[in-house]
Amino acid sequence: MTDLPEDIFDEADAKVFARLATALQATEVSEAQRLRMRLRIRELVASQPPAGTMTLRAAEDEWQTLSPLVRLKVLRVDPIAGNQTVLIRAAPGGIMPRHRHSQDEEFIVLEGECRIGELRLAAGDAHFSAAGTWHEATTTETGVLVLLRGEYPLAALA
């Protein structure tokens, strides 16, 4: 009937598959159709991330509103370690409040500028905060996009 192990089918399945097998007729497939199918299969296989990896597309998932001028997009959460990686986009005038870090935090400015207290950060700058430290409110006059890896959940921004 098939090359699959028989123990995964029950008797009703076997009868259905037997009827289907007798009803099927071979169909000629043109060389152009074969080529299109092969190309499509290659495309699908190539678009899959390698085993043990994950890919998030820019158009996937939703941005969450933290305040009228600040949005957050969760990229990855590790609830066991208690951390997450997120994008935070703040429009001009956006503020992220002063807070204390329960664990180390990595804050990388991807676009725009912001200030953590008096410290000015621009695109390409990275700021690291150790667990137990405080930093002042993060503000932006120009708008900013940051990649943040830190505590989960981000109680300081909620």
ABEGO torsion letter per residue (X at the ends): XBABBAAABBAAAAAAAAAAAAABBBBBBBAAAAAAAAAAAAAAAAABBBBGBBBBBAABEBBBBABAABBBBBABBBAAAGBBBBBBBBBBGBBBBBBBBABBBBBBBABEBBBBEABBBBBGBBBBBBBGBBBBBBBBAAEBBBBBBBBOBBAAAX
